[in-house]
Amino acid sequence: MRETAVELEATFLAEMLKHAGFGEARSAFGGGVGEEQFASFLRQEHAGELARSGGIGLAETIFQAMVKGRGDD
């Protein structure tokens, strides 16, 4: 369950990075269409590393909610 919680946090962080403009092609020395197509992969990898190294604490909150929800069965 913890791994799933970390993955959810990574997905959230990737969206936050996207909206912050991380990985967008630069006008000078940009990689063109290829860079634009692979920017999402770069964002997802960075977000995954952030989440696995502690992130913003969202994974722990999600994990605790999952554990609590599992006890209600």
Distance bins in CASP14 RR format, pairs under 12 A and 6 or more apart:
PFRMAT RR
TARGET T0000
AUTHOR 0000-0000-0000
RMODE 2
METHOD distances of the structure
MODEL  1
1 7 0 0 0 0 0 1 0 0 0 0 0
1 8 0 0 0 0 0 1 0 0 0 0 0
1 59 0 0 0 0 0 1 0 0 0 0 0
1 60 0 0 0 0 0 1 0 0 0 0 0
1 62 0 0 0 0 1 0 0 0 0 0 0
1 63 1 0 0 1 0 0 0 0 0 0 0
1 64 0 0 0 0 1 0 0 0 0 0 0
1 65 0 0 0 0 1 0 0 0 0 0 0
1 66 1 0 1 0 0 0 0 0 0 0 0
1 67 1 0 0 1 0 0 0 0 0 0 0
1 68 0 0 0 0 0 1 0 0 0 0 0
1 69 0 0 0 0 0 1 0 0 0 0 0
1 70 1 0 0 1 0 0 0 0 0 0 0
1 71 0 0 0 0 0 1 0 0 0 0 0
2 8 0 0 0 0 0 1 0 0 0 0 0
2 9 0 0 0 0 0 1 0 0 0 0 0
2 51 0 0 0 0 0 1 0 0 0 0 0
2 52 0 0 0 0 0 1 0 0 0 0 0
2 54 0 0 0 0 0 1 0 0 0 0 0
2 59 1 0 0 1 0 0 0 0 0 0 0
2 60 0 0 0 0 1 0 0 0 0 0 0
2 61 0 0 0 0 0 1 0 0 0 0 0
2 62 0 0 0 0 1 0 0 0 0 0 0
2 63 1 0 1 0 0 0 0 0 0 0 0
2 64 0 0 0 0 0 1 0 0 0 0 0
2 66 0 0 0 0 1 0 0 0 0 0 0
2 67 0 0 0 0 1 0 0 0 0 0 0
3 9 0 0 0 0 0 1 0 0 0 0 0
3 10 0 0 0 0 0 1 0 0 0 0 0
3 48 0 0 0 0 0 1 0 0 0 0 0
3 51 0 0 0 0 0 1 0 0 0 0 0
3 52 0 0 0 0 1 0 0 0 0 0 0
3 59 0 0 0 0 1 0 0 0 0 0 0
3 62 0 0 0 0 0 1 0 0 0 0 0
3 63 0 0 0 0 1 0 0 0 0 0 0
3 66 0 0 0 0 0 1 0 0 0 0 0
4 10 0 0 0 0 0 1 0 0 0 0 0
4 11 0 0 0 0 0 1 0 0 0 0 0
4 51 0 0 0 0 0 1 0 0 0 0 0
4 59 0 0 0 0 1 0 0 0 0 0 0
4 62 0 0 0 0 1 0 0 0 0 0 0
4 63 0 0 0 0 1 0 0 0 0 0 0
4 65 0 0 0 0 0 1 0 0 0 0 0
4 66 1 0 0 1 0 0 0 0 0 0 0
4 67 0 0 0 0 0 1 0 0 0 0 0
4 70 0 0 0 0 0 1 0 0 0 0 0
5 11 0 0 0 0 0 1 0 0 0 0 0
5 12 0 0 0 0 0 1 0 0 0 0 0
5 51 0 0 0 0 1 0 0 0 0 0 0
5 52 0 0 0 0 0 1 0 0 0 0 0
5 54 0 0 0 0 0 1 0 0 0 0 0
5 55 0 0 0 0 0 1 0 0 0 0 0
5 57 0 0 0 0 1 0 0 0 0 0 0
5 58 0 0 0 0 1 0 0 0 0 0 0
5 59 1 0 1 0 0 0 0 0 0 0 0
5 60 1 0 0 1 0 0 0 0 0 0 0
5 61 0 0 0 0 1 0 0 0 0 0 0
5 62 1 0 1 0 0 0 0 0 0 0 0
5 63 1 1 0 0 0 0 0 0 0 0 0
5 64 0 0 0 0 1 0 0 0 0 0 0
5 65 0 0 0 0 1 0 0 0 0 0 0
5 66 1 0 0 1 0 0 0 0 0 0 0
5 67 0 0 0 0 1 0 0 0 0 0 0
6 12 0 0 0 0 0 1 0 0 0 0 0
6 13 0 0 0 0 0 1 0 0 0 0 0
6 47 0 0 0 0 0 1 0 0 0 0 0
6 48 1 0 0 1 0 0 0 0 0 0 0
6 49 0 0 0 0 0 1 0 0 0 0 0
6 50 0 0 0 0 0 1 0 0 0 0 0
6 51 1 0 1 0 0 0 0 0 0 0 0
6 52 1 0 0 1 0 0 0 0 0 0 0
6 53 0 0 0 0 0 1 0 0 0 0 0
6 54 0 0 0 0 1 0 0 0 0 0 0
6 55 0 0 0 0 1 0 0 0 0 0 0
6 56 0 0 0 0 0 1 0 0 0 0 0
6 57 0 0 0 0 1 0 0 0 0 0 0
6 58 0 0 0 0 1 0 0 0 0 0 0
6 59 1 0 1 0 0 0 0 0 0 0 0
6 60 0 0 0 0 1 0 0 0 0 0 0
6 61 0 0 0 0 0 1 0 0 0 0 0
6 62 0 0 0 0 1 0 0 0 0 0 0
6 63 0 0 0 0 1 0 0 0 0 0 0
6 66 0 0 0 0 0 1 0 0 0 0 0
7 13 0 0 0 0 0 1 0 0 0 0 0
7 14 0 0 0 0 0 1 0 0 0 0 0
7 44 0 0 0 0 0 1 0 0 0 0 0
7 47 0 0 0 0 1 0 0 0 0 0 0
7 48 0 0 0 0 1 0 0 0 0 0 0
7 51 1 0 0 1 0 0 0 0 0 0 0
7 52 0 0 0 0 1 0 0 0 0 0 0
7 58 0 0 0 0 0 1 0 0 0 0 0
7 59 0 0 0 0 1 0 0 0 0 0 0
7 62 0 0 0 0 1 0 0 0 0 0 0
7 63 0 0 0 0 0 1 0 0 0 0 0
8 14 0 0 0 0 0 1 0 0 0 0 0
8 15 0 0 0 0 0 1 0 0 0 0 0
8 47 0 0 0 0 0 1 0 0 0 0 0
8 48 0 0 0 0 0 1 0 0 0 0 0
8 51 0 0 0 0 1 0 0 0 0 0 0
8 55 0 0 0 0 0 1 0 0 0 0 0
8 57 0 0 0 0 0 1 0 0 0 0 0
8 58 1 0 0 1 0 0 0 0 0 0 0
8 59 1 0 0 1 0 0 0 0 0 0 0
8 60 0 0 0 0 0 1 0 0 0 0 0
8 61 0 0 0 0 0 1 0 0 0 0 0
8 62 1 0 1 0 0 0 0 0 0 0 0
8 63 0 0 0 0 1 0 0 0 0 0 0
8 65 0 0 0 0 0 1 0 0 0 0 0
8 66 0 0 0 0 1 0 0 0 0 0 0
9 15 0 0 0 0 0 1 0 0 0 0 0
9 16 0 0 0 0 0 1 0 0 0 0 0
9 47 0 0 0 0 1 0 0 0 0 0 0
9 48 0 0 0 0 1 0 0 0 0 0 0
9 49 0 0 0 0 0 1 0 0 0 0 0
9 50 0 0 0 0 1 0 0 0 0 0 0
9 51 1 0 1 0 0 0 0 0 0 0 0
9 52 0 0 0 0 1 0 0 0 0 0 0
9 53 0 0 0 0 0 1 0 0 0 0 0
9 54 0 0 0 0 1 0 0 0 0 0 0
9 55 1 0 0 1 0 0 0 0 0 0 0
9 56 1 0 0 1 0 0 0 0 0 0 0
9 57 1 0 0 1 0 0 0 0 0 0 0
9 58 1 0 1 0 0 0 0 0 0 0 0
9 59 1 1 0 0 0 0 0 0 0 0 0
9 60 0 0 0 0 1 0 0 0 0 0 0
9 61 0 0 0 0 1 0 0 0 0 0 0
9 62 1 0 0 1 0 0 0 0 0 0 0
9 63 0 0 0 0 1 0 0 0 0 0 0
10 16 0 0 0 0 0 1 0 0 0 0 0
10 17 0 0 0 0 0 1 0 0 0 0 0
10 43 0 0 0 0 1 0 0 0 0 0 0
10 44 1 0 0 1 0 0 0 0 0 0 0
10 45 0 0 0 0 1 0 0 0 0 0 0
10 46 0 0 0 0 1 0 0 0 0 0 0
10 47 1 0 1 0 0 0 0 0 0 0 0
10 48 1 1 0 0 0 0 0 0 0 0 0
10 49 0 0 0 0 1 0 0 0 0 0 0
10 50 1 0 0 1 0 0 0 0 0 0 0
10 51 1 1 0 0 0 0 0 0 0 0 0
10 52 1 0 0 1 0 0 0 0 0 0 0
10 53 0 0 0 0 0 1 0 0 0 0 0
10 54 0 0 0 0 0 1 0 0 0 0 0
10 55 0 0 0 0 1 0 0 0 0 0 0
10 56 0 0 0 0 0 1 0 0 0 0 0
10 57 0 0 0 0 0 1 0 0 0 0 0
10 58 0 0 0 0 1 0 0 0 0 0 0
10 59 0 0 0 0 1 0 0 0 0 0 0
10 62 0 0 0 0 0 1 0 0 0 0 0
11 17 0 0 0 0 0 1 0 0 0 0 0
11 18 0 0 0 0 0 1 0 0 0 0 0
11 40 0 0 0 0 0 1 0 0 0 0 0
11 43 0 0 0 0 0 1 0 0 0 0 0
11 44 1 0 0 1 0 0 0 0 0 0 0
11 47 1 0 0 1 0 0 0 0 0 0 0
11 48 0 0 0 0 1 0 0 0 0 0 0
11 50 0 0 0 0 0 1 0 0 0 0 0
11 51 0 0 0 0 1 0 0 0 0 0 0
11 58 0 0 0 0 0 1 0 0 0 0 0
11 59 0 0 0 0 0 1 0 0 0 0 0
11 62 0 0 0 0 0 1 0 0 0 0 0
12 18 0 0 0 0 0 1 0 0 0 0 0
12 19 0 0 0 0 0 1 0 0 0 0 0
12 43 0 0 0 0 0 1 0 0 0 0 0
12 44 0 0 0 0 0 1 0 0 0 0 0
12 47 1 0 0 1 0 0 0 0 0 0 0
12 48 0 0 0 0 0 1 0 0 0 0 0
12 50 0 0 0 0 0 1 0 0 0 0 0
12 51 0 0 0 0 1 0 0 0 0 0 0
12 55 0 0 0 0 1 0 0 0 0 0 0
12 56 0 0 0 0 1 0 0 0 0 0 0
12 57 0 0 0 0 0 1 0 0 0 0 0
12 58 1 0 0 1 0 0 0 0 0 0 0
12 59 0 0 0 0 1 0 0 0 0 0 0
12 61 0 0 0 0 0 1 0 0 0 0 0
12 62 0 0 0 0 1 0 0 0 0 0 0
13 19 0 0 0 0 0 1 0 0 0 0 0
13 20 0 0 0 0 0 1 0 0 0 0 0
13 22 0 0 0 0 1 0 0 0 0 0 0
13 43 0 0 0 0 1 0 0 0 0 0 0
13 44 0 0 0 0 1 0 0 0 0 0 0
13 45 0 0 0 0 0 1 0 0 0 0 0
13 46 0 0 0 0 1 0 0 0 0 0 0
13 47 1 1 0 0 0 0 0 0 0 0 0
13 48 1 0 0 1 0 0 0 0 0 0 0
13 49 0 0 0 0 1 0 0 0 0 0 0
13 50 1 0 1 0 0 0 0 0 0 0 0
13 51 1 0 1 0 0 0 0 0 0 0 0
13 52 0 0 0 0 0 1 0 0 0 0 0
13 53 0 0 0 0 0 1 0 0 0 0 0
13 54 0 0 0 0 0 1 0 0 0 0 0
13 55 1 0 0 1 0 0 0 0 0 0 0
13 56 1 0 0 1 0 0 0 0 0 0 0
13 57 0 0 0 0 0 1 0 0 0 0 0
13 58 0 0 0 0 1 0 0 0 0 0 0
13 59 0 0 0 0 1 0 0 0 0 0 0
14 20 0 0 0 0 0 1 0 0 0 0 0
14 21 0 0 0 0 0 1 0 0 0 0 0
14 22 0 0 0 0 1 0 0 0 0 0 0
14 23 0 0 0 0 0 1 0 0 0 0 0
14 39 0 0 0 0 0 1 0 0 0 0 0
14 40 1 0 0 1 0 0 0 0 0 0 0
14 41 0 0 0 0 1 0 0 0 0 0 0
14 42 0 0 0 0 1 0 0 0 0 0 0
14 43 1 0 1 0 0 0 0 0 0 0 0
14 44 1 0 1 0 0 0 0 0 0 0 0
14 45 0 0 0 0 1 0 0 0 0 0 0
14 46 1 0 0 1 0 0 0 0 0 0 0
14 47 1 1 0 0 0 0 0 0 0 0 0
14 48 1 0 0 1 0 0 0 0 0 0 0
14 49 0 0 0 0 0 1 0 0 0 0 0
14 50 0 0 0 0 1 0 0 0 0 0 0
14 51 0 0 0 0 1 0 0 0 0 0 0
15 21 0 0 0 0 0 1 0 0 0 0 0
15 22 0 0 0 0 0 1 0 0 0 0 0
15 40 0 0 0 0 0 1 0 0 0 0 0
15 43 0 0 0 0 1 0 0 0 0 0 0
15 44 0 0 0 0 1 0 0 0 0 0 0
15 47 0 0 0 0 1 0 0 0 0 0 0
15 58 0 0 0 0 0 1 0 0 0 0 0
16 22 0 0 0 0 1 0 0 0 0 0 0
16 43 0 0 0 0 1 0 0 0 0 0 0
16 44 0 0 0 0 0 1 0 0 0 0 0
16 46 0 0 0 0 0 1 0 0 0 0 0
16 47 1 0 0 1 0 0 0 0 0 0 0
16 50 0 0 0 0 1 0 0 0 0 0 0
16 51 0 0 0 0 0 1 0 0 0 0 0
16 55 0 0 0 0 0 1 0 0 0 0 0
16 56 0 0 0 0 1 0 0 0 0 0 0
16 58 0 0 0 0 0 1 0 0 0 0 0
17 23 1 0 0 1 0 0 0 0 0 0 0
17 24 0 0 0 0 0 1 0 0 0 0 0
17 39 0 0 0 0 1 0 0 0 0 0 0
17 40 0 0 0 0 1 0 0 0 0 0 0
17 42 0 0 0 0 1 0 0 0 0 0 0
17 43 1 0 1 0 0 0 0 0 0 0 0
17 44 0 0 0 0 1 0 0 0 0 0 0
17 45 0 0 0 0 0 1 0 0 0 0 0
17 46 1 0 0 1 0 0 0 0 0 0 0
17 47 1 0 1 0 0 0 0 0 0 0 0
17 48 0 0 0 0 0 1 0 0 0 0 0
17 49 0 0 0 0 0 1 0 0 0 0 0
17 50 0 0 0 0 1 0 0 0 0 0 0
17 51 0 0 0 0 0 1 0 0 0 0 0
17 56 0 0 0 0 0 1 0 0 0 0 0
18 24 0 0 0 0 1 0 0 0 0 0 0
18 39 0 0 0 0 1 0 0 0 0 0 0
18 40 1 0 0 1 0 0 0 0 0 0 0
18 41 0 0 0 0 0 1 0 0 0 0 0
18 42 0 0 0 0 0 1 0 0 0 0 0
18 43 1 0 1 0 0 0 0 0 0 0 0
18 44 0 0 0 0 1 0 0 0 0 0 0
18 46 0 0 0 0 0 1 0 0 0 0 0
18 47 0 0 0 0 1 0 0 0 0 0 0
19 43 0 0 0 0 0 1 0 0 0 0 0
20 43 0 0 0 0 1 0 0 0 0 0 0
20 46 0 0 0 0 0 1 0 0 0 0 0
20 47 0 0 0 0 0 1 0 0 0 0 0
21 39 0 0 0 0 1 0 0 0 0 0 0
21 40 0 0 0 0 0 1 0 0 0 0 0
21 42 0 0 0 0 0 1 0 0 0 0 0
21 43 0 0 0 0 1 0 0 0 0 0 0
21 46 0 0 0 0 0 1 0 0 0 0 0
22 39 0 0 0 0 1 0 0 0 0 0 0
22 40 0 0 0 0 0 1 0 0 0 0 0
22 42 0 0 0 0 1 0 0 0 0 0 0
22 43 1 0 1 0 0 0 0 0 0 0 0
22 44 0 0 0 0 0 1 0 0 0 0 0
22 45 0 0 0 0 0 1 0 0 0 0 0
22 46 1 0 0 1 0 0 0 0 0 0 0
22 47 0 0 0 0 1 0 0 0 0 0 0
22 50 0 0 0 0 0 1 0 0 0 0 0
23 30 0 0 0 0 0 1 0 0 0 0 0
23 31 0 0 0 0 0 1 0 0 0 0 0
23 35 0 0 0 0 1 0 0 0 0 0 0
23 36 0 0 0 0 1 0 0 0 0 0 0
23 37 0 0 0 0 0 1 0 0 0 0 0
23 38 0 0 0 0 1 0 0 0 0 0 0
23 39 1 0 1 0 0 0 0 0 0 0 0
23 40 0 0 0 0 1 0 0 0 0 0 0
23 41 0 0 0 0 0 1 0 0 0 0 0
23 42 1 0 1 0 0 0 0 0 0 0 0
23 43 1 0 0 1 0 0 0 0 0 0 0
23 44 0 0 0 0 0 1 0 0 0 0 0
23 45 0 0 0 0 0 1 0 0 0 0 0
23 46 0 0 0 0 1 0 0 0 0 0 0
23 47 0 0 0 0 0 1 0 0 0 0 0
24 30 0 0 0 0 1 0 0 0 0 0 0
24 31 0 0 0 0 0 1 0 0 0 0 0
24 32 0 0 0 0 0 1 0 0 0 0 0
24 35 0 0 0 0 1 0 0 0 0 0 0
24 36 0 0 0 0 1 0 0 0 0 0 0
24 39 1 0 0 1 0 0 0 0 0 0 0
24 40 0 0 0 0 0 1 0 0 0 0 0
24 42 0 0 0 0 0 1 0 0 0 0 0
24 43 0 0 0 0 1 0 0 0 0 0 0
25 31 1 0 0 1 0 0 0 0 0 0 0
25 32 1 0 1 0 0 0 0 0 0 0 0
25 33 0 0 0 0 1 0 0 0 0 0 0
25 34 0 0 0 0 1 0 0 0 0 0 0
25 35 1 0 1 0 0 0 0 0 0 0 0
25 36 1 0 1 0 0 0 0 0 0 0 0
25 37 0 0 0 0 0 1 0 0 0 0 0
25 38 0 0 0 0 0 1 0 0 0 0 0
25 39 1 0 0 1 0 0 0 0 0 0 0
25 42 0 0 0 0 0 1 0 0 0 0 0
26 32 0 0 0 0 1 0 0 0 0 0 0
26 35 0 0 0 0 1 0 0 0 0 0 0
26 36 0 0 0 0 0 1 0 0 0 0 0
26 39 0 0 0 0 0 1 0 0 0 0 0
27 35 0 0 0 0 0 1 0 0 0 0 0
29 35 0 0 0 0 0 1 0 0 0 0 0
30 36 0 0 0 0 1 0 0 0 0 0 0
30 39 0 0 0 0 0 1 0 0 0 0 0
31 37 0 0 0 0 0 1 0 0 0 0 0
31 38 0 0 0 0 1 0 0 0 0 0 0
31 39 0 0 0 0 1 0 0 0 0 0 0
32 38 0 0 0 0 0 1 0 0 0 0 0
32 39 0 0 0 0 0 1 0 0 0 0 0
33 39 0 0 0 0 0 1 0 0 0 0 0
34 40 0 0 0 0 0 1 0 0 0 0 0
34 41 0 0 0 0 0 1 0 0 0 0 0
34 42 0 0 0 0 0 1 0 0 0 0 0
35 41 0 0 0 0 0 1 0 0 0 0 0
35 42 0 0 0 0 1 0 0 0 0 0 0
36 42 0 0 0 0 0 1 0 0 0 0 0
36 43 0 0 0 0 0 1 0 0 0 0 0
38 44 0 0 0 0 0 1 0 0 0 0 0
38 45 0 0 0 0 0 1 0 0 0 0 0
39 45 0 0 0 0 0 1 0 0 0 0 0
39 46 0 0 0 0 0 1 0 0 0 0 0
40 46 0 0 0 0 0 1 0 0 0 0 0
40 47 0 0 0 0 0 1 0 0 0 0 0
41 47 0 0 0 0 0 1 0 0 0 0 0
41 48 0 0 0 0 0 1 0 0 0 0 0
42 48 0 0 0 0 0 1 0 0 0 0 0
42 49 0 0 0 0 0 1 0 0 0 0 0
43 49 0 0 0 0 0 1 0 0 0 0 0
43 50 0 0 0 0 0 1 0 0 0 0 0
44 50 0 0 0 0 0 1 0 0 0 0 0
44 51 0 0 0 0 0 1 0 0 0 0 0
45 51 0 0 0 0 0 1 0 0 0 0 0
45 52 0 0 0 0 0 1 0 0 0 0 0
46 52 0 0 0 0 0 1 0 0 0 0 0
46 53 0 0 0 0 0 1 0 0 0 0 0
46 55 0 0 0 0 0 1 0 0 0 0 0
47 53 0 0 0 0 0 1 0 0 0 0 0
47 54 0 0 0 0 0 1 0 0 0 0 0
47 55 0 0 0 0 1 0 0 0 0 0 0
47 56 0 0 0 0 0 1 0 0 0 0 0
47 58 0 0 0 0 0 1 0 0 0 0 0
47 59 0 0 0 0 0 1 0 0 0 0 0
48 54 0 0 0 0 0 1 0 0 0 0 0
48 55 0 0 0 0 1 0 0 0 0 0 0
48 59 0 0 0 0 0 1 0 0 0 0 0
49 55 0 0 0 0 1 0 0 0 0 0 0
50 56 1 0 0 1 0 0 0 0 0 0 0
50 57 0 0 0 0 0 1 0 0 0 0 0
50 58 0 0 0 0 0 1 0 0 0 0 0
50 59 0 0 0 0 0 1 0 0 0 0 0
51 57 0 0 0 0 1 0 0 0 0 0 0
51 58 1 0 0 1 0 0 0 0 0 0 0
51 59 1 0 1 0 0 0 0 0 0 0 0
51 60 0 0 0 0 0 1 0 0 0 0 0
51 62 0 0 0 0 0 1 0 0 0 0 0
51 63 0 0 0 0 0 1 0 0 0 0 0
52 59 0 0 0 0 1 0 0 0 0 0 0
53 59 0 0 0 0 0 1 0 0 0 0 0
54 60 0 0 0 0 1 0 0 0 0 0 0
54 61 0 0 0 0 0 1 0 0 0 0 0
54 63 0 0 0 0 0 1 0 0 0 0 0
55 61 0 0 0 0 0 1 0 0 0 0 0
55 62 0 0 0 0 0 1 0 0 0 0 0
56 62 0 0 0 0 0 1 0 0 0 0 0
57 63 0 0 0 0 1 0 0 0 0 0 0
57 64 0 0 0 0 0 1 0 0 0 0 0
58 64 0 0 0 0 0 1 0 0 0 0 0
58 65 0 0 0 0 0 1 0 0 0 0 0
59 65 0 0 0 0 0 1 0 0 0 0 0
59 66 0 0 0 0 0 1 0 0 0 0 0
60 66 0 0 0 0 0 1 0 0 0 0 0
60 67 0 0 0 0 0 1 0 0 0 0 0
61 67 0 0 0 0 0 1 0 0 0 0 0
61 68 0 0 0 0 0 1 0 0 0 0 0
62 68 0 0 0 0 0 1 0 0 0 0 0
62 69 0 0 0 0 0 1 0 0 0 0 0
63 69 0 0 0 0 0 1 0 0 0 0 0
63 70 0 0 0 0 0 1 0 0 0 0 0
64 70 0 0 0 0 0 1 0 0 0 0 0
64 71 0 0 0 0 0 1 0 0 0 0 0
65 71 0 0 0 0 0 1 0 0 0 0 0
65 72 0 0 0 0 0 1 0 0 0 0 0
66 72 0 0 0 0 0 1 0 0 0 0 0
66 73 0 0 0 0 0 1 0 0 0 0 0
67 73 0 0 0 0 0 1 0 0 0 0 0
END
